Amino acid sequence: MAAIAPINQLPLEILLEIFTVAMQSDDGSRRSESADGILSLSPNPHADPEVFAQVCQWWREIATSATSLWTTIHIYKPQPQHLPKIALWFGRSGAHGLSITVTQPVQGYQKTQRPTQDALALLVTQAHRWQSIHFSLFGYDHQALSGMSLGDLPILESASVFLGTWDQINADRFWSVVHASPALRRANWGRSYSTMPTHVPWAQLTHLGFGCTLSLDSLLQFLELCPKVVELNVAALTSPVWPLPDLRSQPPLLLQHLRTMSFLRDPAEPLLDRLTLPSLKSLNIVHPSHRIPDSCQSFCDLLQRSSCQLEVLAIRDEYATSGDLLRYLQQPQLASLVKLVLHAPITDEVIVSLTHGERLERTGGCLLPRLQVIELEYAYKSRFSDRVLPDMVASRMVRSDTVITPLQIVKVKVQPSHSVDDLTSLRQLGDRHEHLTVNAVQLATSIGFGRVMGIIGGRND
């Protein structure tokens, strides 16, 4: 019967594409503790080509002969049973380049030390095929990696490596081999270095990730050496001395191709004042626990100086005022914004400014007309009235309106004191509009434990 099942009547190329997409999907249990019982090397343990091959003879022929299905290997919490699977995937992936992820969790890493060593030793036998690696290793030095030689990674394009307890010497030995790859374009060093080494091939890199704390001068020096940089992720800059010196008189560094920039901690302002980014599309900035005077001025100046058109903006600032947030959102360079993430004290004034009808009546123009995704996580000082939030969402759902693009995804987290009726109204909006996904969470305590009030209305993403 399997041979005449409707799905088996699909063209081979379509069925193979379904397999590929299923393996890439992330349903939330991808590499979590809940997936421990599933011994799989697939990026999605619930969609494994080994399982596809067991459905019927037709699927087995497709899965075992499609080398592309076996080129992405994810190993979570290495176990001895992973070794024969690794060998199987090597064989079925043919001569293709490999994308490899190895995660050794910090909890109980002593128990996984030997299996991790054995898995890495086997993986290294195919190092000449490594195209992308993502290693998160909390154990001690693994000789399989630190013992590699220059030239072992001829096609490696991307390396994201966190070496939790490795000493600097062995970490540098491995990174020197990575840096020697002529194909290397993406590097995320995690916290491997407190001072970057001289063997980094800055000129060929397009994606940079720093998990260590850098000084502003050091980061600018690195960026000057990276004319092709497209993406920059910085954990933290060294704490500046307040008040900040006036850096605007110094000529800014032009990075013609930088499209994505993210700061995980500490103020971005000192760097924003020193850059011109005409291609910038995505910006994520985080402010520290203390308030920076006139912090959004650097943001506004950057947009105006660069003449860029942002598509994604994330602001996390628990001390921002309504006036600060409105200054951010009213910048003309945000007319192209598709996604907005705010973790800040949200007030009526901010939400009303995003309400379609209110904005047109008061100013004659629509704020963020192309917005499709909005995520609001209210800081502890958030205060807004009932109905303001669902009214804002409803105002941006008029599909016949040519002024704005209808919202597609709304995610909100509100305080325990907020009206449950608002969350119910949001859920009903999701039910009413098939193209709208709503996820609303009411925090149970001030430290972030939550309960879901309205889950997915309309489309399931």
C-alpha positions in Angstrom: 0.0 0.0 0.0 2.9 2.4 0.7 3.8 2.4 -3.0 0.5 4.0 -3.9 0.2 6.3 -0.9 -0.5 9.9 -2.1 2.8 11.2 -0.8 4.6 8.6 -2.8 3.0 9.9 -6.0 4.9 13.2 -5.6 7.9 13.7 -7.9 11.2 12.6 -6.3 12.5 16.1 -6.1 9.5 17.3 -4.1 9.7 14.4 -1.7 13.4 15.0 -1.1 12.7 18.7 -0.5 10.1 17.7 2.2 12.7 15.5 3.9 15.2 18.4 3.8 12.8 21.0 5.3 11.6 18.6 8.0 15.1 18.0 9.1 15.8 21.7 9.4 12.6 22.6 11.3 12.9 23.4 15.0 10.0 22.5 17.2 11.5 23.6 20.4 13.0 20.2 21.5 15.8 20.3 18.9 18.7 20.0 21.2 17.2 20.3 24.6 17.2 18.0 27.6 13.8 16.7 26.5 15.5 15.2 23.4 18.0 13.2 25.4 16.2 9.9 24.8 16.4 10.3 21.0 19.8 9.3 19.8 20.0 11.2 16.5 22.5 13.1 14.5 19.8 15.1 12.7 19.4 18.8 13.4 15.8 17.9 14.3 15.9 14.6 16.2 12.2 14.0 15.3 13.0 14.1 11.5 16.0 11.8 11.0 16.9 10.3 7.6 17.5 7.0 9.4 13.9 7.0 10.3 12.8 8.0 6.8 14.7 5.0 5.5 12.6 2.6 7.7 9.2 3.7 6.4 9.2 1.7 3.1 11.5 0.5 0.4 10.9 3.6 -1.8 11.7 6.0 1.0 14.8 3.9 1.9 16.1 4.2 -1.6 15.6 8.0 -1.6 17.0 8.6 1.9 20.1 6.4 1.5 21.0 7.7 -1.9 20.4 11.4 -1.2 23.8 12.4 0.1 22.7 15.9 1.0 20.5 14.5 3.8 23.6 13.2 5.7 25.8 16.3 5.5 24.6 18.1 8.6 25.6 16.4 11.9 24.4 17.5 15.3 25.8 15.7 18.4 24.2 16.7 21.7 25.8 15.3 24.9 28.1 12.8 23.1 27.6 9.1 24.0 29.5 6.0 22.9 26.4 5.0 20.8 27.0 8.1 18.6 30.2 6.6 17.1 28.6 4.0 14.7 26.1 6.7 13.6 28.8 9.1 12.8 30.5 6.5 10.7 27.2 5.8 8.9 26.6 9.4 8.2 30.1 9.9 6.9 29.6 7.0 4.4 26.2 8.2 3.2 27.2 11.8 2.8 29.6 10.9 0.0 32.3 13.5 -0.6 30.2 16.5 0.3 31.3 19.2 2.7 30.0 18.7 6.3 28.3 21.0 8.8 29.0 19.7 12.3 27.6 20.8 15.7 29.0 19.2 18.9 27.5 20.3 22.2 28.9 19.1 25.5 26.6 20.6 28.2 28.2 22.1 31.3 26.0 20.0 33.6 27.7 16.6 34.1 30.4 17.3 31.5 32.8 15.1 33.4 30.6 12.1 32.4 30.7 13.0 28.8 34.4 13.8 28.6 35.6 10.5 27.2 32.7 10.0 24.7 33.3 13.6 23.5 37.0 12.9 23.0 36.1 9.7 21.0 33.5 11.5 18.9 35.9 14.4 18.1 38.7 12.0 17.2 36.3 10.3 14.7 35.1 13.6 13.3 38.7 14.8 12.8 39.3 11.9 10.4 37.0 13.9 8.0 38.4 17.3 8.8 39.2 18.0 5.2 35.4 17.9 4.6 34.4 20.3 7.4 32.6 23.3 5.9 31.0 24.6 9.1 31.6 23.8 12.7 29.8 24.8 15.9 31.5 23.5 19.0 30.4 24.1 22.6 32.7 22.1 24.8 32.8 22.5 28.6 35.3 19.7 29.2 39.1 19.9 29.3 41.4 20.1 26.3 40.5 17.5 23.6 43.7 16.5 22.0 41.9 15.6 18.8 41.4 19.3 18.2 44.4 20.9 19.7 46.6 18.3 17.9 45.4 19.3 14.4 47.9 20.7 11.9 47.9 23.7 9.6 46.2 22.8 6.3 43.8 20.2 7.9 40.7 22.4 7.2 41.0 23.4 3.5 37.3 24.2 2.9 36.2 25.4 6.3 34.0 28.5 5.9 32.4 29.0 9.3 33.6 28.4 12.8 31.8 29.1 16.1 33.7 27.7 19.0 33.2 27.9 22.8 35.9 26.2 24.7 34.7 26.4 28.3 37.7 25.2 30.4 40.5 25.0 27.9 43.7 26.8 28.6 44.8 29.6 26.3 47.6 27.7 24.7 45.6 24.7 23.5 42.7 26.9 22.4 45.1 29.0 20.3 46.5 25.9 18.7 43.1 24.9 17.5 42.2 28.4 16.4 45.4 28.8 14.4 44.4 25.8 12.3 40.9 27.3 11.8 42.4 30.7 10.8 44.7 29.0 8.3 41.7 27.9 6.2 41.6 29.9 2.9 37.9 29.5 2.8 37.1 30.9 6.3 34.6 33.7 6.2 32.7 33.4 9.5 34.3 33.3 13.0 32.8 33.4 16.4 35.6 33.1 19.0 33.3 33.0 22.1 35.6 33.7 25.1 38.6 32.0 23.6 40.7 35.1 23.7 41.1 38.1 26.0 43.5 39.6 23.4 43.0 38.6 19.8 46.0 36.8 18.2 48.0 38.0 15.2 47.1 35.0 13.0 43.4 36.1 12.5 42.8 36.5 8.7 40.8 39.7 9.2 40.7 40.7 5.5 38.8 37.6 4.4 36.2 37.5 7.2 32.6 38.6 6.6 31.0 37.6 9.9 32.6 38.4 13.3 31.5 37.2 16.8 33.2 38.3 20.0 32.3 36.7 23.3 35.0 38.5 25.3 35.0 42.1 26.4 36.8 44.4 24.0 37.9 48.0 24.2 36.4 50.4 21.7 39.9 51.1 20.1 40.6 47.4 19.7 37.3 46.7 18.0 37.7 49.7 15.7 41.1 48.4 14.8 39.8 45.0 13.9 36.9 46.5 11.9 39.4 48.6 9.8 41.0 45.3 8.8 37.7 43.8 7.7 36.5 45.7 4.6 34.1 42.9 3.7 32.4 42.5 7.1 28.6 41.8 6.8 27.7 40.9 10.4 29.1 41.9 13.8 28.1 40.4 17.1 29.8 41.9 20.2 29.2 40.7 23.8 30.5 43.7 25.5 32.7 46.8 25.3 34.9 47.8 28.2 33.0 50.1 30.6 33.7 53.6 29.5 34.4 56.5 31.8 31.4 58.8 32.2 30.8 61.3 30.9 31.8 60.0 27.5 34.3 62.1 25.5 32.9 63.8 22.5 33.8 61.4 19.7 31.7 62.9 17.0 34.5 65.2 15.8 36.5 62.2 14.8 35.9 60.9 11.3 33.7 57.8 11.4 34.8 54.5 10.0 32.8 53.6 6.8 31.8 49.9 6.7 30.1 49.6 3.3 28.8 46.1 3.6 27.8 45.7 7.3 24.1 44.6 7.4 23.6 43.2 10.9 25.0 44.4 14.2 24.2 43.1 17.7 25.3 44.0 21.2 24.6 41.5 24.0 25.6 43.7 27.0 26.8 47.2 27.8 26.3 50.4 25.8 26.7 50.5 22.1 26.8 54.3 21.9 30.6 54.7 21.8 30.8 52.5 18.8 27.7 53.9 17.0 29.3 57.3 17.2 32.3 56.0 15.3 30.7 54.2 12.4 28.9 54.9 9.1 26.8 52.0 7.9 24.9 52.6 4.7 23.9 48.9 4.3 22.7 48.4 7.9 19.4 46.4 8.0 19.4 44.8 11.5 20.4 46.4 14.9 20.2 44.9 18.4 21.3 47.2 21.2 21.2 46.6 25.0 21.7 49.2 27.6 23.2 48.4 31.0 21.5 48.8 34.4 22.6 52.5 34.6 21.1 55.1 32.4 23.2 56.7 29.7 22.5 60.4 29.2 20.7 61.0 25.9 21.5 57.5 24.8 19.3 57.4 21.7 21.1 60.4 20.2 23.9 58.2 19.0 21.3 55.9 17.4 19.6 58.7 15.6 22.9 60.2 14.4 24.0 56.9 13.0 20.8 56.4 11.0 21.0 59.9 9.6 24.7 59.8 8.9 24.4 56.4 7.2 21.1 57.0 5.3 20.4 53.3 6.0 16.9 51.7 6.0 16.5 49.4 9.0 14.4 46.2 8.7 14.9 44.7 12.2 15.4 46.7 15.4 15.7 45.3 18.9 16.0 47.6 21.9 16.5 46.3 25.4 16.6 49.2 27.9 14.8 48.9 31.2 15.4 52.6 32.0 14.1 54.1 28.7 11.4 56.7 29.0 8.5 57.0 26.7 10.2 60.0 25.1 13.3 57.9 24.4 11.3 55.1 22.7 9.4 57.6 20.6 12.6 59.2 19.5 13.8 55.8 18.3 10.6 54.9 16.6 9.9 58.2 14.9 13.2 58.1 12.8 12.3 58.2 9.1 14.9 55.5 8.5 12.5 53.1 10.2 9.8 53.4 7.6 11.1 50.1 6.2 11.1 48.3 9.5 9.7 44.8 9.3 10.4 43.5 12.9 10.5 45.4 16.2 11.5 44.0 19.5 11.1 46.1 22.6 12.2 45.1 26.2 11.5 48.4 27.9 9.0 50.2 30.0 6.0 50.4 27.7 3.4 53.1 28.2 0.1 54.2 26.6 2.0 56.8 24.7 4.2 54.3 23.0 1.4 51.8 22.1 -0.9 54.6 20.8 2.0 55.9 18.6 1.9 52.5 16.9 -1.9 52.5 16.5 -2.7 53.0 12.9 -5.8 55.3 13.1 -4.4 57.3 16.0 -1.2 58.0 14.3 -2.9 59.2 11.1 -5.3 61.4 12.9 -2.6 63.1 15.0 0.3 63.4 12.5 -1.0 62.6 9.1 1.4 59.8 8.7 1.7 56.1 9.8 4.5 55.1 12.1 6.4 51.9 11.0 4.1 51.2 8.0 5.8 48.0 6.9 5.9 46.4 10.4 5.0 42.7 10.2 6.5 41.3 13.5 6.3 43.0 16.9 7.6 41.6 20.2 6.9 43.5 23.3 8.4 42.4 26.7 7.4 44.9 29.3 10.0 45.9 31.9 8.9 46.3 35.5 8.0 50.0 35.1 5.6 49.3 32.2 2.2 51.0 32.7 -0.6 51.1 30.2 -4.4 51.0 30.1 -6.7 48.2 29.2 -7.6 47.7 25.5 -4.7 49.9 24.3 -2.7 46.9 23.2 -5.4 44.8 21.4 -6.7 48.0 19.8 -3.2 48.7 18.4 -2.9 45.2 16.9 -6.4 45.4 15.4 -5.7 48.7 13.8 -2.8 47.2 11.9 -4.8 44.2 10.5 -6.8 46.0 7.8 -5.7 44.0 4.8 -7.5 46.4 2.3 -5.4 49.3 3.6 -2.6 50.2 1.2 -0.9 52.5 3.8 0.4 49.7 6.1 1.4 46.1 5.9 -0.8 43.9 8.1 0.9 42.3 11.2 1.8 38.7 10.9 3.3 37.8 14.3 2.6 39.4 17.7 4.5 38.3 20.8 3.9 40.0 24.2 4.9 39.4 27.8 3.0 41.4 30.4 3.1 41.9 34.1 0.9 39.8 36.5 -1.2 42.8 37.2 -2.2 43.3 33.6 -5.7 42.6 32.5 -6.3 39.0 31.4 -9.1 40.4 29.1 -6.4 42.0 26.9 -4.7 38.7 26.4 -8.0 37.1 25.6 -8.7 39.8 23.1 -5.3 39.2 21.5 -6.0 35.5 21.2 -9.3 36.3 19.6 -7.6 38.5 17.0 -5.3 35.6 16.1 -8.4 33.3 15.7 -10.1 35.9 13.5 -7.1 36.6 11.2 -5.7 33.5 9.6 -2.5 35.2 8.7 -1.8 36.4 12.3 0.1 34.4 14.9 -0.4 35.6 18.5 1.7 34.5 21.5 0.8 36.2 24.8 2.4 35.4 28.1 1.6 36.8 31.5 4.5 36.8 33.9 3.8 35.0 37.1 6.6 36.8 39.1 8.9 39.7 38.7 11.8 37.3 38.0 10.4 36.0 34.8 8.5 32.8 35.3 5.5 32.9 33.0 2.3 31.2 32.1 0.9 31.2 28.6 -2.4 33.0 28.3 -3.1 33.0 24.6 -1.2 30.7 22.3 -1.2 30.8 18.5 -4.3 32.2 17.0 -4.6 31.6 13.2 -1.4 30.4 11.5 0.9 28.0 13.4 4.6 29.0 12.9 
